[in-house]
Every structure is written in structure tokens, then in C-alpha cells.
Amino acid sequence: EKLGRPPVPCRTSVTPLPKDGIRAAGLAAPVKDEELVRAVRDEMAVTLSDAVIRRTPLGVLGHPGDTALEHASTVVAAAAGWSDDRRRAEIDATQRFYAERSGT
């Protein structure tokens, strides 16, 4: 309105995000192990959810899939010094995060 033009319909549901490698339909973006390690060491990610959802593009479009989440948990756990019990708890917490948002 301030520009004196009619509003433009929202295109975000059909326009892919500009990040290379992020695909439509909620698929995981490819993330290198180094990105996950950097999320822990340099960006102070303290949970798996933080590393997957906020510090890397891995889960930004939705659940990255069980295989990707399992791998990410192994990398993050090694960088953070977590026990296997903590790693499994972090996977469970991340699964719950996605389930709550999807209504399942």
C-alpha cells in the first residue's frame, strides 16, 4: 500500500528456499559433519534439536528422517562429549519436537 501497488500473493509455499541443497517437500538439506561440529563448538548448540533445527539447515524444512537424525546425533554427541544415554535422549526430544509440530 505504501508503494502504491496492489499486494502480491505469498509465494513461499511454491518457491524453494535459496539455500543450496535444500529441497522442497520437507526433505533434509545435506549437512557436512563439520557443520554439526561447528554448531557445538563455535555456535554453542547444547541440544541435538538446536544443532539440527537452528544451527544447521538439516532440519529446517521438517524432520530430516531417522537415518539423518541418527547420524547427526552421533556427530553432535562426539563433539559435545555426551554418553550414549544422553544421545538417545536427545534423539527422543528432537522426535517429540517434530511430532508436536506435525500434530502426530
N, CA, C and O atoms as CSV, one atom per row, in Angstrom:
chain,resi,resn,atom,element,x,y,z
A,1,GLU,N,N,0.833,-1.187,0.000
A,1,GLU,CA,C,0.000,0.000,0.000
A,1,GLU,C,C,0.879,1.254,0.000
A,1,GLU,O,O,0.596,2.209,-0.723
A,2,LYS,N,N,1.932,1.254,0.798
A,2,LYS,CA,C,2.828,2.406,0.853
A,2,LYS,C,C,3.532,2.640,-0.476
A,2,LYS,O,O,3.904,3.770,-0.791
A,3,LEU,N,N,3.716,1.591,-1.251
A,3,LEU,CA,C,4.382,1.703,-2.545
A,3,LEU,C,C,3.411,2.066,-3.667
A,3,LEU,O,O,3.820,2.302,-4.804
A,4,GLY,N,N,2.136,2.108,-3.334
A,4,GLY,CA,C,1.141,2.427,-4.338
A,4,GLY,C,C,0.883,1.290,-5.316
A,4,GLY,O,O,0.473,1.518,-6.454
A,5,ARG,N,N,1.127,0.066,-4.863
A,5,ARG,CA,C,0.928,-1.108,-5.710
A,5,ARG,C,C,-0.023,-2.072,-5.016
A,5,ARG,O,O,-0.160,-2.046,-3.793
A,6,PRO,N,N,-0.678,-2.921,-5.799
A,6,PRO,CA,C,-1.530,-3.930,-5.153
A,6,PRO,C,C,-0.653,-4.978,-4.459
A,6,PRO,O,O,0.487,-5.203,-4.867
A,7,PRO,N,N,-1.178,-5.612,-3.423
A,7,PRO,CA,C,-0.386,-6.635,-2.726
A,7,PRO,C,C,-0.090,-7.820,-3.639
A,7,PRO,O,O,-0.881,-8.160,-4.519
A,8,VAL,N,N,1.044,-8.429,-3.417
A,8,VAL,CA,C,1.465,-9.599,-4.178
A,8,VAL,C,C,1.135,-10.836,-3.355
A,8,VAL,O,O,1.434,-10.872,-2.162
A,9,PRO,N,N,0.521,-11.858,-3.967
A,9,PRO,CA,C,0.218,-13.076,-3.196
A,9,PRO,C,C,1.502,-13.728,-2.680
A,9,PRO,O,O,2.556,-13.649,-3.312
A,10,CYS,N,N,1.390,-14.363,-1.537
A,10,CYS,CA,C,2.521,-15.068,-0.935
A,10,CYS,C,C,2.950,-16.218,-1.841
A,10,CYS,O,O,2.112,-16.973,-2.335
A,11,ARG,N,N,4.278,-16.350,-2.062
A,11,ARG,CA,C,4.793,-17.413,-2.923
A,11,ARG,C,C,5.625,-18.427,-2.153
A,11,ARG,O,O,6.206,-19.327,-2.760
A,12,THR,N,N,5.697,-18.305,-0.842
A,12,THR,CA,C,6.607,-19.167,-0.094
A,12,THR,C,C,6.226,-20.637,-0.141
A,12,THR,O,O,7.085,-21.496,0.057
A,13,SER,N,N,4.976,-20.945,-0.394
A,13,SER,CA,C,4.596,-22.361,-0.454
A,13,SER,C,C,5.043,-23.022,-1.752
A,13,SER,O,O,5.080,-24.250,-1.836
A,14,VAL,N,N,5.381,-22.231,-2.760
A,14,VAL,CA,C,5.803,-22.797,-4.037
A,14,VAL,C,C,7.210,-22.375,-4.455
A,14,VAL,O,O,7.720,-22.847,-5.472
A,15,THR,N,N,7.832,-21.504,-3.690
A,15,THR,CA,C,9.172,-21.018,-4.016
A,15,THR,C,C,10.184,-21.688,-3.102
A,15,THR,O,O,10.089,-21.548,-1.882
A,16,PRO,N,N,11.156,-22.417,-3.658
A,16,PRO,CA,C,12.156,-23.060,-2.800
A,16,PRO,C,C,13.005,-22.019,-2.071
A,16,PRO,O,O,13.209,-20.909,-2.563
A,17,LEU,N,N,13.488,-22.392,-0.906
A,17,LEU,CA,C,14.392,-21.525,-0.173
A,17,LEU,C,C,15.687,-21.396,-0.953
A,17,LEU,O,O,16.052,-22.311,-1.691
A,18,PRO,N,N,16.387,-20.285,-0.808
A,18,PRO,CA,C,17.575,-20.069,-1.616
A,18,PRO,C,C,18.812,-20.854,-1.196
A,18,PRO,O,O,19.819,-20.811,-1.902
A,19,LYS,N,N,18.776,-21.548,-0.110
A,19,LYS,CA,C,19.942,-22.308,0.351
A,19,LYS,C,C,20.200,-23.473,-0.581
A,19,LYS,O,O,19.302,-24.281,-0.814
A,20,ASP,N,N,21.398,-23.580,-1.119
A,20,ASP,CA,C,21.754,-24.703,-1.988
A,20,ASP,C,C,21.540,-26.009,-1.250
A,20,ASP,O,O,21.901,-26.138,-0.080
A,21,GLY,N,N,20.961,-26.965,-1.929
A,21,GLY,CA,C,20.794,-28.295,-1.369
A,21,GLY,C,C,19.500,-28.495,-0.607
A,21,GLY,O,O,19.116,-29.642,-0.375
A,22,ILE,N,N,18.816,-27.453,-0.210
A,22,ILE,CA,C,17.542,-27.640,0.482
A,22,ILE,C,C,16.494,-27.917,-0.574
A,22,ILE,O,O,16.289,-27.129,-1.497
A,23,ARG,N,N,15.846,-29.035,-0.422
A,23,ARG,CA,C,14.841,-29.447,-1.388
A,23,ARG,C,C,13.453,-29.218,-0.831
A,23,ARG,O,O,13.257,-29.158,0.383
A,24,ALA,N,N,12.493,-29.090,-1.730
A,24,ALA,CA,C,11.102,-28.895,-1.329
A,24,ALA,C,C,10.580,-30.157,-0.657
A,24,ALA,O,O,11.275,-31.171,-0.604
A,25,ALA,N,N,9.395,-30.095,-0.161
A,25,ALA,CA,C,8.683,-31.220,0.455
A,25,ALA,C,C,9.277,-31.661,1.781
A,25,ALA,O,O,9.088,-32.806,2.192
A,26,GLY,N,N,9.989,-30.773,2.453
A,26,GLY,CA,C,10.466,-31.082,3.792
A,26,GLY,C,C,11.614,-32.055,3.868
A,26,GLY,O,O,11.847,-32.627,4.933
A,27,LEU,N,N,12.339,-32.271,2.800
A,27,LEU,CA,C,13.469,-33.189,2.846
A,27,LEU,C,C,14.667,-32.504,3.480
A,27,LEU,O,O,14.797,-31.281,3.433
A,28,ALA,N,N,15.523,-33.295,4.062
A,28,ALA,CA,C,16.684,-32.755,4.757
A,28,ALA,C,C,17.675,-32.141,3.780
A,28,ALA,O,O,17.879,-32.633,2.670
A,29,ALA,N,N,18.268,-31.079,4.220
A,29,ALA,CA,C,19.365,-30.485,3.460
A,29,ALA,C,C,20.628,-31.259,3.774
A,29,ALA,O,O,20.835,-31.678,4.913
A,30,PRO,N,N,21.461,-31.449,2.792
A,30,PRO,CA,C,22.725,-32.135,3.094
A,30,PRO,C,C,23.591,-31.264,4.003
A,30,PRO,O,O,23.812,-30.085,3.725
A,31,VAL,N,N,24.063,-31.846,5.064
A,31,VAL,CA,C,24.885,-31.126,6.029
A,31,VAL,C,C,26.139,-31.945,6.279
A,31,VAL,O,O,26.069,-33.144,6.549
A,32,LYS,N,N,27.271,-31.294,6.190
A,32,LYS,CA,C,28.532,-31.970,6.454
A,32,LYS,C,C,28.720,-32.117,7.956
A,32,LYS,O,O,28.235,-31.301,8.741
A,33,ASP,N,N,29.428,-33.165,8.341
A,33,ASP,CA,C,29.701,-33.386,9.757
A,33,ASP,C,C,30.353,-32.164,10.389
A,33,ASP,O,O,30.080,-31.833,11.543
A,34,GLU,N,N,31.217,-31.492,9.626
A,34,GLU,CA,C,31.915,-30.320,10.152
A,34,GLU,C,C,30.940,-29.220,10.561
A,34,GLU,O,O,31.204,-28.478,11.507
A,35,GLU,N,N,29.816,-29.109,9.856
A,35,GLU,CA,C,28.822,-28.102,10.215
A,35,GLU,C,C,28.196,-28.424,11.572
A,35,GLU,O,O,27.950,-27.525,12.376
A,36,LEU,N,N,27.942,-29.698,11.821
A,36,LEU,CA,C,27.377,-30.105,13.108
A,36,LEU,C,C,28.379,-29.890,14.232
A,36,LEU,O,O,28.011,-29.433,15.315
A,37,VAL,N,N,29.636,-30.216,13.982
A,37,VAL,CA,C,30.685,-29.998,14.992
A,37,VAL,C,C,30.816,-28.509,15.279
A,37,VAL,O,O,30.924,-28.106,16.437
A,38,ARG,N,N,30.808,-27.693,14.232
A,38,ARG,CA,C,30.906,-26.237,14.415
A,38,ARG,C,C,29.718,-25.711,15.221
A,38,ARG,O,O,29.868,-24.796,16.030
A,39,ALA,N,N,28.538,-26.292,14.996
A,39,ALA,CA,C,27.360,-25.865,15.750
A,39,ALA,C,C,27.576,-26.044,17.245
A,39,ALA,O,O,27.149,-25.212,18.045
A,40,VAL,N,N,28.243,-27.137,17.620
A,40,VAL,CA,C,28.506,-27.405,19.037
A,40,VAL,C,C,29.653,-26.537,19.553
A,40,VAL,O,O,29.525,-25.879,20.585
A,41,ARG,N,N,30.753,-26.541,18.842
A,41,ARG,CA,C,31.972,-25.891,19.335
A,41,ARG,C,C,31.976,-24.378,19.203
A,41,ARG,O,O,32.473,-23.680,20.086
A,42,ASP,N,N,31.429,-23.866,18.109
A,42,ASP,CA,C,31.514,-22.427,17.859
A,42,ASP,C,C,30.205,-21.677,18.061
A,42,ASP,O,O,30.210,-20.481,18.351
A,43,GLU,N,N,29.089,-22.375,17.910
A,43,GLU,CA,C,27.791,-21.709,17.996
A,43,GLU,C,C,27.015,-22.092,19.254
A,43,GLU,O,O,25.857,-21.707,19.418
A,44,MET,N,N,27.645,-22.837,20.119
A,44,MET,CA,C,27.118,-23.199,21.433
A,44,MET,C,C,25.788,-23.945,21.400
A,44,MET,O,O,24.942,-23.739,22.270
A,45,ALA,N,N,25.597,-24.809,20.406
A,45,ALA,CA,C,24.421,-25.679,20.412
A,45,ALA,C,C,24.581,-26.652,21.581
A,45,ALA,O,O,25.613,-27.311,21.703
A,46,VAL,N,N,23.573,-26.741,22.432
A,46,VAL,CA,C,23.665,-27.621,23.598
A,46,VAL,C,C,22.703,-28.803,23.535
A,46,VAL,O,O,22.718,-29.675,24.403
A,47,THR,N,N,21.870,-28.823,22.503
A,47,THR,CA,C,20.966,-29.952,22.301
A,47,THR,C,C,21.034,-30.374,20.839
A,47,THR,O,O,21.472,-29.607,19.981
A,48,LEU,N,N,20.601,-31.586,20.566
A,48,LEU,CA,C,20.533,-32.050,19.193
A,48,LEU,C,C,19.543,-31.212,18.401
A,48,LEU,O,O,19.806,-30.860,17.251
A,49,SER,N,N,18.413,-30.893,19.005
A,49,SER,CA,C,17.414,-30.057,18.329
A,49,SER,C,C,18.011,-28.725,17.917
A,49,SER,O,O,17.772,-28.254,16.805
A,50,ASP,N,N,18.774,-28.122,18.790
A,50,ASP,CA,C,19.401,-26.848,18.489
A,50,ASP,C,C,20.323,-26.975,17.283
A,50,ASP,O,O,20.290,-26.132,16.387
A,51,ALA,N,N,21.138,-28.014,17.253
A,51,ALA,CA,C,22.070,-28.214,16.137
A,51,ALA,C,C,21.337,-28.499,14.834
A,51,ALA,O,O,21.721,-27.990,13.781
A,52,VAL,N,N,20.295,-29.302,14.898
A,52,VAL,CA,C,19.576,-29.741,13.699
A,52,VAL,C,C,18.632,-28.668,13.168
A,52,VAL,O,O,18.515,-28.497,11.955
A,53,ILE,N,N,17.965,-27.949,14.050
A,53,ILE,CA,C,16.906,-27.039,13.637
A,53,ILE,C,C,17.385,-25.595,13.487
A,53,ILE,O,O,16.972,-24.901,12.558
A,54,ARG,N,N,18.250,-25.140,14.390
A,54,ARG,CA,C,18.625,-23.731,14.372
A,54,ARG,C,C,20.038,-23.437,13.886
A,54,ARG,O,O,20.282,-22.374,13.314
A,55,ARG,N,N,20.961,-24.346,14.100
A,55,ARG,CA,C,22.363,-24.046,13.787
A,55,ARG,C,C,22.835,-24.584,12.447
A,55,ARG,O,O,23.884,-24.172,11.951
A,56,THR,N,N,22.076,-25.499,11.855
A,56,THR,CA,C,22.379,-26.029,10.525
A,56,THR,C,C,21.062,-26.118,9.755
A,56,THR,O,O,19.993,-26.059,10.362
A,57,PRO,N,N,21.120,-26.258,8.438
A,57,PRO,CA,C,19.878,-26.383,7.671
A,57,PRO,C,C,19.308,-27.799,7.639
A,57,PRO,O,O,18.340,-28.048,6.920
A,58,LEU,N,N,19.878,-28.723,8.392
A,58,LEU,CA,C,19.473,-30.125,8.311
A,58,LEU,C,C,17.982,-30.326,8.512
A,58,LEU,O,O,17.351,-31.036,7.728
A,59,GLY,N,N,17.409,-29.732,9.524
A,59,GLY,CA,C,16.000,-29.968,9.819
A,59,GLY,C,C,15.118,-28.759,9.670
A,59,GLY,O,O,14.018,-28.721,10.221
A,60,VAL,N,N,15.577,-27.774,8.939
A,60,VAL,CA,C,14.838,-26.524,8.845
A,60,VAL,C,C,13.488,-26.672,8.130
A,60,VAL,O,O,12.556,-25.922,8.420
A,61,LEU,N,N,13.375,-27.608,7.223
A,61,LEU,CA,C,12.122,-27.790,6.490
A,61,LEU,C,C,11.250,-28.898,7.055
A,61,LEU,O,O,10.215,-29.235,6.480
A,62,GLY,N,N,11.661,-29.456,8.162
A,62,GLY,CA,C,10.907,-30.543,8.765
A,62,GLY,C,C,11.830,-31.659,9.194
A,62,GLY,O,O,13.051,-31.559,9.075
A,63,HIS,N,N,11.239,-32.707,9.686
A,63,HIS,CA,C,12.013,-33.847,10.178
A,63,HIS,C,C,12.951,-34.332,9.079
A,63,HIS,O,O,12.501,-34.621,7.970
A,64,PRO,N,N,14.250,-34.427,9.368
A,64,PRO,CA,C,15.200,-34.819,8.328
A,64,PRO,C,C,15.203,-36.307,8.002
A,64,PRO,O,O,15.877,-36.734,7.063
A,65,GLY,N,N,14.464,-37.095,8.761
A,65,GLY,CA,C,14.450,-38.547,8.576
A,65,GLY,C,C,15.264,-39.219,9.664
A,65,GLY,O,O,16.206,-38.642,10.207
A,66,ASP,N,N,14.884,-40.445,9.970
A,66,ASP,CA,C,15.530,-41.164,11.068
A,66,ASP,C,C,17.021,-41.399,10.831
A,66,ASP,O,O,17.821,-41.285,11.760
A,67,THR,N,N,17.392,-41.720,9.613
A,67,THR,CA,C,18.801,-42.000,9.320
A,67,THR,C,C,19.648,-40.748,9.510
A,67,THR,O,O,20.707,-40.802,10.135
A,68,ALA,N,N,19.187,-39.625,8.978
A,68,ALA,CA,C,19.929,-38.366,9.114
A,68,ALA,C,C,19.996,-37.926,10.574
A,68,ALA,O,O,21.028,-37.434,11.030
A,69,LEU,N,N,18.893,-38.102,11.308
A,69,LEU,CA,C,18.873,-37.705,12.713
A,69,LEU,C,C,19.810,-38.582,13.547
A,69,LEU,O,O,20.507,-38.088,14.433
A,70,GLU,N,N,19.822,-39.862,13.262
A,70,GLU,CA,C,20.725,-40.788,13.966
A,70,GLU,C,C,22.186,-40.401,13.704
A,70,GLU,O,O,22.997,-40.348,14.630
A,71,HIS,N,N,22.506,-40.137,12.455
A,71,HIS,CA,C,23.876,-39.749,12.125
A,71,HIS,C,C,24.251,-38.432,12.803
A,71,HIS,O,O,25.322,-38.316,13.397
A,72,ALA,N,N,23.363,-37.444,12.712
A,72,ALA,CA,C,23.631,-36.148,13.340
A,72,ALA,C,C,23.829,-36.313,14.846
A,72,ALA,O,O,24.687,-35.653,15.433
A,73,SER,N,N,23.049,-37.181,15.468
A,73,SER,CA,C,23.184,-37.379,16.913
A,73,SER,C,C,24.546,-37.959,17.271
A,73,SER,O,O,25.117,-37.614,18.306
A,74,THR,N,N,25.063,-38.829,16.430
A,74,THR,CA,C,26.375,-39.418,16.675
A,74,THR,C,C,27.474,-38.361,16.574
A,74,THR,O,O,28.382,-38.322,17.404
A,75,VAL,N,N,27.389,-37.511,15.563
A,75,VAL,CA,C,28.386,-36.459,15.368
A,75,VAL,C,C,28.317,-35.432,16.495
A,75,VAL,O,O,29.344,-35.053,17.059
A,76,VAL,N,N,27.116,-34.987,16.819
A,76,VAL,CA,C,26.943,-33.982,17.877
A,76,VAL,C,C,27.363,-34.556,19.228
A,76,VAL,O,O,28.015,-33.870,20.014
A,77,ALA,N,N,26.998,-35.799,19.501
A,77,ALA,CA,C,27.368,-36.435,20.776
A,77,ALA,C,C,28.881,-36.508,20.935
A,77,ALA,O,O,29.401,-36.251,22.021
A,78,ALA,N,N,29.586,-36.853,19.876
A,78,ALA,CA,C,31.048,-36.922,19.945
A,78,ALA,C,C,31.643,-35.541,20.212
A,78,ALA,O,O,32.569,-35.403,21.012
A,79,ALA,N,N,31.112,-34.523,19.542
A,79,ALA,CA,C,31.630,-33.165,19.718
A,79,ALA,C,C,31.310,-32.606,21.104
A,79,ALA,O,O,32.090,-31.836,21.665
A,80,ALA,N,N,30.166,-32.997,21.648
A,80,ALA,CA,C,29.730,-32.463,22.943
A,80,ALA,C,C,30.148,-33.334,24.119
A,80,ALA,O,O,30.015,-32.922,25.272
A,81,GLY,N,N,30.653,-34.539,23.842
A,81,GLY,CA,C,31.064,-35.431,24.915
A,81,GLY,C,C,29.907,-36.100,25.633
A,81,GLY,O,O,29.998,-36.373,26.830
A,82,TRP,N,N,28.809,-36.370,24.914
A,82,TRP,CA,C,27.640,-36.993,25.525
A,82,TRP,C,C,27.817,-38.497,25.658
A,82,TRP,O,O,28.534,-39.125,24.879
A,83,SER,N,N,27.153,-39.060,26.656
A,83,SER,CA,C,27.049,-40.513,26.779
A,83,SER,C,C,26.040,-41.013,25.752
A,83,SER,O,O,25.314,-40.220,25.153
A,84,ASP,N,N,25.996,-42.329,25.549
A,84,ASP,CA,C,25.022,-42.877,24.618
A,84,ASP,C,C,23.603,-42.668,25.144
A,84,ASP,O,O,22.681,-42.463,24.355
A,85,ASP,N,N,23.414,-42.718,26.464
A,85,ASP,CA,C,22.085,-42.450,27.028
A,85,ASP,C,C,21.640,-41.028,26.708
A,85,ASP,O,O,20.486,-40.802,26.346
A,86,ARG,N,N,22.544,-40.081,26.840
A,86,ARG,CA,C,22.219,-38.681,26.523
A,86,ARG,C,C,21.912,-38.547,25.030
A,86,ARG,O,O,20.962,-37.858,24.658
A,87,ARG,N,N,22.700,-39.193,24.177
A,87,ARG,CA,C,22.470,-39.132,22.738
A,87,ARG,C,C,21.075,-39.646,22.391
A,87,ARG,O,O,20.360,-39.024,21.605
A,88,ARG,N,N,20.687,-40.781,22.974
A,88,ARG,CA,C,19.349,-41.335,22.708
A,88,ARG,C,C,18.252,-40.410,23.234
A,88,ARG,O,O,17.212,-40.250,22.595
A,89,ALA,N,N,18.482,-39.805,24.393
A,89,ALA,CA,C,17.502,-38.856,24.947
A,89,ALA,C,C,17.342,-37.637,24.034
A,89,ALA,O,O,16.239,-37.114,23.873
A,90,GLU,N,N,18.437,-37.197,23.449
A,90,GLU,CA,C,18.385,-36.054,22.525
A,90,GLU,C,C,17.619,-36.411,21.249
A,90,GLU,O,O,16.879,-35.583,20.718
A,91,ILE,N,N,17.793,-37.629,20.761
A,91,ILE,CA,C,17.019,-38.081,19.596
A,91,ILE,C,C,15.538,-38.072,19.947
A,91,ILE,O,O,14.717,-37.572,19.177
A,92,ASP,N,N,15.193,-38.626,21.111
A,92,ASP,CA,C,13.791,-38.664,21.540
A,92,ASP,C,C,13.206,-37.259,21.645
A,92,ASP,O,O,12.078,-37.023,21.213
A,93,ALA,N,N,13.963,-36.329,22.216
A,93,ALA,CA,C,13.482,-34.947,22.366
A,93,ALA,C,C,13.268,-34.294,21.007
A,93,ALA,O,O,12.300,-33.557,20.817
A,94,THR,N,N,14.157,-34.558,20.070
A,94,THR,CA,C,14.025,-33.980,18.729
A,94,THR,C,C,12.839,-34.598,18.004
A,94,THR,O,O,12.106,-33.898,17.305
A,95,GLN,N,N,12.644,-35.898,18.164
A,95,GLN,CA,C,11.475,-36.567,17.572
A,95,GLN,C,C,10.191,-35.950,18.128
A,95,GLN,O,O,9.246,-35.699,17.380
A,96,ARG,N,N,10.157,-35.706,19.444
A,96,ARG,CA,C,8.971,-35.091,20.057
A,96,ARG,C,C,8.719,-33.689,19.496
A,96,ARG,O,O,7.577,-33.310,19.237
A,97,PHE,N,N,9.801,-32.925,19.313
A,97,PHE,CA,C,9.665,-31.574,18.755
A,97,PHE,C,C,8.923,-31.632,17.412
A,97,PHE,O,O,7.962,-30.893,17.196
A,98,TYR,N,N,9.368,-32.502,16.529
A,98,TYR,CA,C,8.731,-32.603,15.203
A,98,TYR,C,C,7.322,-33.159,15.319
A,98,TYR,O,O,6.426,-32.702,14.609
A,99,ALA,N,N,7.099,-34.136,16.196
A,99,ALA,CA,C,5.764,-34.721,16.348
A,99,ALA,C,C,4.754,-33.680,16.852
A,99,ALA,O,O,3.611,-33.640,16.396
A,100,GLU,N,N,5.186,-32.852,17.785
A,100,GLU,CA,C,4.295,-31.806,18.324
A,100,GLU,C,C,3.906,-30.804,17.247
A,100,GLU,O,O,2.778,-30.311,17.236
A,101,ARG,N,N,4.814,-30.504,16.355
A,101,ARG,CA,C,4.535,-29.536,15.303
A,101,ARG,C,C,3.715,-30.119,14.167
A,101,ARG,O,O,3.035,-29.390,13.445
A,102,SER,N,N,3.779,-31.429,14.010
A,102,SER,CA,C,3.018,-32.048,12.926
A,102,SER,C,C,1.659,-32.563,13.409
A,102,SER,O,O,0.826,-32.989,12.609
A,103,GLY,N,N,1.450,-32.517,14.721
A,103,GLY,CA,C,0.170,-32.961,15.273
A,103,GLY,C,C,0.036,-34.458,15.393
A,103,GLY,O,O,-1.077,-34.972,15.510
A,104,THR,N,N,1.172,-35.184,15.365
A,104,THR,CA,C,1.087,-36.642,15.495
A,104,THR,C,C,1.518,-37.084,16.867
A,104,THR,O,O,1.512,-38.280,17.160
